[in-house]
Amino acid sequence: MSGAQLVGIIGLARSGRAAARLALKRGHRVFASDAGDDERLRAAAEEVRALGGEVELGGHTSGRLAACDLLVVSPGVPPMAPILMNTSVRAVPRISELEFAWRELRAPVVAVTGTNGKSTTTELTAHLLRASSFDAPASGNIGTALSEIALRAVPPDRVVVECSSFQLADIDSFAPTVGVVTNLSPDHLDRYASVEDYYADKARLFRNATRDSTWVLNGEDQAVLALPGDAPGTRWIFSTNGSLANAEYGAWIDQAGRITLRFDNAEHALVSTAELRILGRHNQANALAAAAAAAAAGASVEAVAEGLRTFGGLEHRLELVTEHDGVLWINDSKATNVASTRVALRSVERPIVLLLGGRPKGESFASLIDDMGSVRVVIAYGEAAPAIVHELRGAVPVQLVDARFADVVARARRLARPGDVILLSPACASFDMFRDYEDRGRQFKALALAGGEALRG
């Protein structure tokens, strides 16, 4: 941005707080506004005020926001929020925190989007780049706001950014050097009128494509392959199902079970899938996507191979917590939609006591039935519990626990038998009972570990 402006920040959680700091650091005036008012927001407000910004909590003053030169909207603010529908506020130019940070960033970006697998692919891509001696932080929707990276005095060599559809909805000039689409399936139908609208925001990743762009696409997902349309750039295709046929660039699993890259007229067999420390066929796909993205961003083949061997996975995503009394506890709190829970069910081979529930997203829980062959019992909880019981009754045993989360976990402990898995894979958002999915996962782990010790990988 040229010249000092009055920047309005709507939402003062992690990304909004970082965007406010970045705006102030660049010499802009800041007015930050959040409808909430809790301990974390008050701490953020104190920090912004100490740096010279103005903050309001507990509501939005439309006149103050309408007087801003630019609005930066945090991804947690719904697009149909009343303040964004206000006529005077709608007249102000509006961008996402992703776009705002991009304008101030001085480093090539690898952007990762899709419905599932984004976080693992983002963190793994950054891990592979670091194995090749690049300073390459993981950021965006994964936890560290991109504005935090833009605040660095010395720019990193590369930045890997997890991009949600909400962040992409309000971009303008954002143009990654490498863009990755992991997969597509219905999600966030509580915030989108249709699947097509959701996919349309994902497609904005390609808005500023050039012939120098690189796109890493899931070759097994026709919706992903169609998403770029005729956007310019080189396409790398990844697939777990054998060779890439005629694709010049990409990654696949060869007949010997090795993750293999093809680029610059050469093929490179990297590691056996048995050497990966992350479980499930979906994580093999994530490894392929990350390997292709890292190679496209300049990582050496040797570093990619070594990084694939050493990556240990993410907290809250099929995370092995503990095993005691013959029962394995798995934290998959990041499974906030049905498709992600389906992946978890397909990855666990032991009998399952499944904790399912939270704030529903408008999806069908009955669509999980075909993947519930190993589920001994479902424990339904939270706002979604009545729908879960209604949709699964007769197909799988379901018990409703209308109580504290500690009681939900206690019921699971009583029902589990030696050889079982207690799997938290909720298929729902967390906001009915928790601050976020991380809070949900950490509470689950604390309750699990009350009866045993953490597994060490």
C-alpha positions in Angstrom: 0.0 0.0 0.0 1.3 3.5 -0.8 1.0 6.2 1.8 -0.3 6.1 5.3 -3.9 4.8 5.5 -6.5 4.1 8.2 -6.7 0.3 8.2 -9.8 -1.3 9.7 -9.2 -4.8 11.2 -12.4 -6.9 11.6 -11.6 -9.7 13.9 -8.8 -9.6 16.4 -7.9 -13.3 16.9 -4.6 -14.7 15.6 -4.5 -13.3 12.1 -6.3 -10.0 12.9 -3.8 -9.3 15.7 -0.9 -9.9 13.4 -2.4 -7.8 10.6 -2.8 -4.9 13.1 0.8 -5.2 14.2 1.9 -5.3 10.5 -0.2 -2.2 9.6 1.2 -0.2 12.5 4.8 -1.3 11.7 4.3 0.0 8.1 3.2 3.4 9.4 -0.6 3.1 9.0 -3.2 4.0 11.5 -5.3 1.1 12.8 -8.9 0.7 14.1 -9.5 -2.9 15.1 -13.0 -4.2 15.9 -14.2 -7.5 17.3 -17.6 -8.6 18.4 -16.2 -10.8 21.1 -14.8 -9.9 24.4 -12.7 -12.5 26.3 -9.3 -12.8 27.9 -7.4 -13.5 24.7 -9.1 -10.7 22.8 -8.4 -8.3 25.7 -4.7 -9.2 25.6 -4.6 -8.6 21.8 -6.4 -5.3 22.3 -3.8 -4.2 24.9 -1.0 -5.1 22.6 -2.5 -3.1 19.6 -3.2 -0.1 21.8 0.3 -0.1 23.2 1.6 0.1 19.6 -0.6 3.1 18.8 -3.8 1.5 17.4 -7.4 1.9 18.5 -9.5 -1.1 19.4 -13.2 -1.9 20.2 -14.4 -5.1 21.7 -17.9 -6.4 22.2 -19.4 -5.1 19.0 -18.7 -3.2 15.8 -19.2 0.5 15.2 -20.2 0.7 11.6 -19.4 4.5 11.3 -15.8 4.0 12.4 -15.3 1.1 10.0 -16.9 3.0 7.2 -14.4 5.8 7.7 -11.5 3.4 7.0 -9.5 3.5 3.8 -9.2 -0.3 3.8 -10.7 -3.2 5.7 -8.8 -6.4 6.5 -11.2 -9.2 7.4 -10.1 -12.2 9.5 -11.0 -15.6 8.2 -13.1 -16.4 11.2 -15.6 -13.6 10.4 -18.5 -15.1 8.3 -19.0 -13.4 4.9 -22.6 -12.7 5.8 -21.8 -11.2 9.2 -24.2 -8.2 9.7 -21.3 -5.7 9.9 -20.1 -6.8 6.5 -23.6 -6.5 5.1 -23.9 -2.9 6.4 -24.3 -0.6 3.4 -21.7 2.0 4.5 -19.1 -0.7 5.5 -19.6 -2.5 2.2 -18.5 0.6 0.3 -15.0 0.3 1.8 -12.4 -1.8 -0.1 -12.0 -5.1 1.6 -9.3 -7.8 1.6 -8.3 -10.8 3.6 -5.4 -11.0 6.0 -3.7 -13.3 3.5 -3.9 -10.6 0.8 -2.8 -7.8 3.2 0.3 -9.8 4.3 1.1 -10.8 0.7 1.4 -7.1 -0.2 4.0 -6.6 2.5 5.9 -9.9 2.0 9.2 -10.2 0.2 9.5 -13.9 -0.3 8.3 -16.6 -2.8 5.1 -18.3 -1.6 4.0 -21.9 -1.9 0.2 -21.8 -1.3 -1.7 -25.0 -0.3 -5.5 -25.2 -0.5 -8.1 -28.0 -0.8 -10.7 -29.5 1.5 -8.6 -32.0 3.4 -4.9 -32.6 3.9 -4.0 -28.9 3.7 -2.3 -28.7 7.1 -0.2 -31.8 6.7 0.8 -30.9 3.2 1.7 -27.4 4.3 3.9 -28.5 7.2 5.5 -31.3 5.2 6.3 -29.0 2.3 8.0 -26.6 4.7 9.8 -29.5 6.4 11.1 -30.7 3.0 12.3 -27.2 2.0 14.1 -26.8 5.4 15.8 -30.2 4.8 17.2 -28.5 1.7 18.6 -25.7 3.9 15.9 -23.1 3.0 14.5 -20.8 5.7 10.9 -21.9 5.0 8.3 -21.3 7.7 4.8 -22.8 7.5 2.1 -20.2 7.9 -1.5 -19.1 7.1 -4.4 -21.2 8.3 -2.1 -23.7 9.9 -1.4 -21.4 12.9 1.2 -18.6 12.3 -0.5 -15.8 10.4 1.2 -14.7 7.2 1.4 -11.2 8.6 3.7 -12.6 11.3 6.1 -13.7 8.6 5.8 -10.3 6.8 6.9 -8.6 10.0 10.3 -10.4 10.0 13.3 -8.0 9.6 15.0 -10.6 7.3 12.6 -12.3 4.8 12.6 -16.1 4.7 13.8 -17.9 1.5 10.4 -19.4 1.0 7.0 -19.3 2.8 4.5 -22.2 2.7 1.0 -20.9 3.3 -2.2 -22.9 4.1 -5.0 -21.0 2.4 -8.7 -21.6 3.4 -11.5 -20.7 1.0 -12.4 -17.8 3.4 -8.9 -16.3 3.0 -9.0 -16.7 -0.8 -12.4 -15.1 -1.1 -11.0 -11.7 -0.5 -7.7 -11.7 -2.4 -6.8 -9.3 -5.1 -3.1 -9.5 -6.1 -2.1 -12.7 -4.2 0.0 -14.7 -6.6 1.9 -17.7 -5.3 5.0 -19.1 -7.1 3.7 -22.6 -6.5 0.0 -23.5 -5.7 -1.2 -26.9 -4.5 -4.8 -28.2 -4.4 -4.9 -31.4 -2.3 -8.5 -32.5 -3.0 -12.1 -31.1 -3.1 -15.3 -32.3 -1.4 -18.3 -30.5 0.1 -17.4 -28.4 3.2 -18.5 -25.2 5.0 -22.0 -25.5 3.8 -23.0 -23.6 6.9 -21.2 -20.6 5.3 -21.8 -21.2 1.6 -25.0 -21.4 -0.3 -23.7 -24.2 -2.5 -20.8 -26.4 -3.2 -20.2 -24.5 -6.4 -19.7 -21.3 -4.4 -17.2 -23.0 -2.1 -15.2 -24.3 -5.1 -15.4 -20.9 -6.7 -13.5 -19.4 -3.8 -10.9 -22.1 -4.0 -10.5 -21.4 -7.7 -9.4 -17.8 -6.8 -6.0 -19.4 -6.1 -5.4 -19.2 -9.9 -6.7 -15.6 -10.2 -3.3 -14.1 -10.9 -1.6 -17.0 -12.7 1.2 -16.4 -15.1 3.2 -18.7 -17.4 5.8 -18.8 -14.6 3.3 -20.2 -12.1 3.5 -23.9 -11.0 0.3 -25.8 -10.0 0.5 -29.1 -8.1 -2.9 -30.9 -8.6 -4.5 -34.1 -7.5 -4.7 -36.3 -10.6 -7.3 -38.6 -8.9 -9.8 -35.7 -8.3 -11.6 -34.5 -11.4 -12.9 -31.4 -9.6 -9.3 -30.5 -8.7 -8.1 -31.0 -12.3 -10.9 -28.8 -13.6 -10.5 -26.0 -11.0 -7.7 -24.0 -12.8 -9.6 -23.9 -16.0 -7.3 -22.4 -18.6 -5.0 -20.6 -16.1 -1.4 -20.4 -17.4 1.5 -22.1 -15.7 3.1 -25.6 -15.4 1.0 -28.4 -14.0 2.5 -31.0 -11.7 0.2 -34.0 -11.2 0.3 -36.3 -8.2 -1.4 -39.7 -7.9 -1.3 -42.7 -5.6 -2.6 -44.9 -8.4 0.5 -45.8 -10.4 2.3 -43.9 -13.2 1.4 -40.4 -14.4 0.9 -41.6 -18.0 1.8 -38.6 -20.2 2.4 -35.9 -17.5 5.8 -34.3 -17.8 5.9 -33.2 -14.2 4.5 -34.9 -11.1 4.7 -37.5 -8.3 3.4 -41.0 -8.0 3.9 -44.3 -6.2 5.7 -46.8 -8.5 5.1 -50.5 -8.6 7.7 -51.1 -5.9 5.8 -48.8 -3.5 8.2 -45.9 -3.8 7.3 -42.2 -3.9 8.7 -41.1 -7.3 9.2 -37.7 -8.9 9.3 -36.8 -12.6 10.6 -33.4 -13.8 13.2 -32.0 -16.2 13.1 -35.2 -18.2 14.2 -37.4 -15.3 12.6 -39.7 -12.8 13.7 -39.9 -9.2 12.6 -42.8 -6.8 12.7 -41.2 -3.3 11.5 -43.4 -0.5 9.3 -46.4 0.1 5.8 -45.6 1.5 6.7 -48.0 4.3 9.4 -45.5 5.4 6.8 -42.7 6.0 6.0 -42.0 9.7 2.5 -40.7 8.9 -0.4 -43.2 8.5 -2.9 -43.9 5.8 -3.4 -43.7 2.1 -4.4 -40.1 2.4 -1.1 -39.2 3.9 0.7 -40.9 1.0 -1.2 -38.5 -1.2 -0.1 -35.6 1.0 3.5 -36.8 0.8 3.3 -36.8 -3.0 1.8 -33.3 -3.1 4.5 -32.0 -0.7 7.3 -33.7 -2.5 6.2 -32.2 -5.8 5.7 -28.7 -4.3 9.0 -28.7 -2.6 10.9 -29.9 -5.7 9.1 -27.2 -7.8 10.1 -24.6 -5.2 13.8 -25.6 -5.5 14.4 -28.3 -2.9 17.0 -31.0 -3.9 15.9 -34.5 -4.6 18.1 -35.8 -1.8 16.7 -33.4 0.7 13.1 -34.3 -0.3 13.9 -38.0 0.3 15.4 -37.3 3.7 12.6 -35.0 4.7 10.0 -37.6 3.9 11.7 -40.1 6.1 11.9 -37.8 9.1 8.5 -36.0 9.1 6.4 -37.1 12.1 3.0 -35.6 11.3 0.8 -33.0 12.9 -0.8 -32.5 16.3 -4.6 -33.1 16.1 -4.4 -35.1 12.8 -4.5 -38.8 13.5 -2.2 -38.1 16.4 -1.3 -41.2 18.4 -1.7 -40.1 22.0 -1.3 -43.1 24.3 -2.1 -46.8 24.7 -3.0 -48.3 28.0 -5.0 -51.3 29.1 -4.8 -52.4 25.5 -6.7 -49.4 24.2 -5.1 -47.0 21.7 -6.2 -43.3 21.9 -6.1 -41.2 18.7 -6.6 -37.5 18.5 -8.1 -36.4 15.1 -9.7 -33.2 16.4 -8.8 -31.4 13.1 -11.4 -33.6 11.3 -14.0 -30.9 11.2 -16.0 -32.3 8.3 -17.4 -35.6 7.2 -14.8 -36.2 4.5 -11.9 -35.8 6.9 -13.6 -38.3 9.4 -14.1 -40.7 6.5 -10.3 -40.6 5.9 -9.7 -41.4 9.6 -12.1 -44.3 9.6 -10.3 -45.8 6.5 -6.9 -45.4 8.2 -7.6 -47.2 11.4 -7.6 -51.0 11.3 -8.7 -51.9 14.8 -12.2 -51.8 16.3 -13.2 -48.2 17.0 -15.1 -46.3 19.7 -15.8 -43.1 17.7 -16.4 -39.7 19.3 -18.6 -37.8 16.8 -20.1 -34.4 17.3 -19.8 -30.7 17.8 -21.3 -27.9 15.8 -22.7 -29.4 12.5 -21.8 -27.9 9.1 -24.9 -29.1 7.2 -23.4 -32.4 6.0 -24.9 -35.9 6.1 -23.5 -38.1 8.9 -25.3 -41.0 7.2 -22.7 -40.7 4.4 -20.2 -42.2 6.8 -22.0 -45.5 7.3 -20.3 -47.3 4.5 -16.9 -46.6 6.2 -18.1 -47.7 9.7 -17.4 -51.4 9.4 -14.8 -51.2 12.2 -16.9 -49.0 14.4 -18.2 -50.8 17.5 -20.0 -47.8 18.9 -20.5 -44.1 18.2 -20.7 -41.7 21.0 -22.6 -38.6 19.9 -22.2 -35.3 21.7 -22.5 -31.6 21.2 -25.0 -29.6 19.1 -24.9 -32.3 16.3 -25.8 -35.2 18.7 -29.5 -35.4 17.9 -28.8 -35.4 14.1 -26.1 -38.1 14.5 -28.4 -40.3 16.5 -31.2 -39.9 13.9 -29.0 -40.5 10.9 -27.0 -43.4 12.2 -29.6 -45.3 14.2 -30.0 -48.8 13.0 -26.8 -48.8 11.0 -24.3 -48.7 14.0 -24.7 -48.6 17.8 -25.0 -45.0 18.9 -25.0 -43.6 22.4 -25.9 -39.9 23.1 -24.0 -38.2 25.9 -25.6 -34.8 26.6 -23.0 -33.7 29.2 -19.5 -32.2 29.6 -16.8 -33.4 27.3 -15.1 -35.1 30.2 -18.2 -37.3 30.6 -18.1 -38.1 26.8 -14.5 -39.3 27.2 -15.3 -41.2 30.4 -18.1 -43.1 28.5 -15.7 -44.0 25.8 -13.2 -45.3 28.3 -15.9 -47.5 29.9 -17.0 -48.9 26.5 -13.6 -49.6 25.1 -12.2 -53.1 25.2 -8.5 -54.3 24.9 -7.6 -54.0 21.2 -9.9 -51.1 20.5 -9.1 -47.6 19.4 -10.8 -44.6 21.0 -10.9 -42.2 18.1 -11.8 -38.5 18.4 -12.7 -37.6 14.8 -15.7 -35.3 15.2 -16.8 -34.4 11.6 -17.9 -31.1 13.1 -16.7 -27.7 14.1 -15.7 -27.3 17.7 -17.2 -24.0 18.7 -20.2 -25.3 20.6 -18.0 -26.5 23.5 -14.4 -25.4 22.8 -12.4 -22.3 21.8 -11.2 -24.1 18.6 -10.3 -27.6 17.3 -6.9 -27.3 19.1 -8.6 -26.7 22.4 -10.8 -29.7 21.8 -7.8 -31.9 20.9 -5.8 -30.9 23.8 -8.6 -31.5 26.3 -9.1 -34.9 24.7 -5.3 -35.7 25.1 -5.3 -34.5 28.7 -8.2 -36.8 29.6 -6.6 -39.7 27.7 -3.3 -39.2 29.4 -5.0 -39.3 32.8 -4.8 -43.0 32.5 -1.4 -43.5 30.8 1.7 -42.0 29.3 2.2 -40.3 25.9 3.4 -42.4 23.0 6.8 -41.3 21.6 7.3 -41.4 17.9 
